[in-house]
Amino acid sequence: MKIGMIAAFTALPGKAEALLQALRDNVAFVREREPDLRCDIFVAEDDAHKISLVEVYASQAAYDLHRNAPYGADLLARVQPHMDGWPSGARFRVDD
């Protein structure tokens, strides 16, 4: 079963581009290490400060690998200075 995660970020005022670039960098980093992860970034058309990260894991094992990756803290450290609060998020079963 595939697992989906959606995280909705809000950038600090004036930090939308910095948050977007940090997320792009993180996605590129993770794609090299986790081939079973699909990860896409979406920017709201009406507010560039609203950015969502959509992740699709091929399996529970792929999800567990990502959640327990030793580089998780580094990924968070890249985006946190640009975030306005903690992102909201939810886990989904992918219906395909």
N, C-alpha and C positions, 0 to 999 in steps of 0.2 A: 504494500500500500504506500502510495506517495503521500508525503506530508507537506503542507504549505504553511508558511509563516508570513504575516504581513506586519510590518512595523511602520508606524506613521510618525515622522519626525516634524518638528517645527524648528526652524532656524531662528537664532537670535536676530534682532533687527540688524540689517546690513551684513549678515553672515550667510545668506542663502547660497551664494556661489562657493564660499569656503566649505560649507557643509556638503554641498553637492560634490565638490572635488574630493573631499575626504571619503565620502561614500563610494565614489568611482574608484579611488585608490584601493579601498578595502575590497570591493568586488573583484578587481583585477587580481589582487593578492590571493583571495580565497579561490578564485576560479583555477589558478595554477595548482593549488594543493588539494582541491576537492572536486574531482571530475563528476561526481554524482550530484552536484548541487547546481541548480539553475537559479540565477539571481538577477533581478531586473530592478531598475530605479525608475520611479515615476515622479514627475514634478507637476503640481497642480497648475492648470492653465490660468486660473484666476489669482494665484498667489504663489510666487516662486519660493516663499518661505515654508510651504507645505510640501514635504518630500516623503514619498513612501518607498520602502524597500520590500520587494516581494521575493521570497525564497521558496523554491520547490525542491524537496529532498526526494531522491529515488526510493528511499526506504527508511525504516526506523533506525537502522544501523548508520545510514548516512547522516541522519539528523543527530544521533548521539555523537558521532565523530565530530561534527561541527560544534555542538554544544560543549564538548569537552576538549576542544582544540587548545593547545598551550598558548596560542597567539591571540586568543579572545580578548584579553586585557589590552593588548596593543591596538587591536581594531577599535575598541571602545575609546581608547585614549586619543585616537585620531579625530573622532567625530564629536566627542563630548564638549570641547571648548566652543563649539559652534551651535550647540543644541539649546533650545529654550525649554528646559524641563526634560523629563524622561519620555522617550517615545511610547506611544500606546501600541499595543500589539496583540495579536491573536494567532492561535494555531488552528489549522484547518485540515480536514481530510480532503485530498484532491480527488474529485469525481471526474475520472476520464475514461 
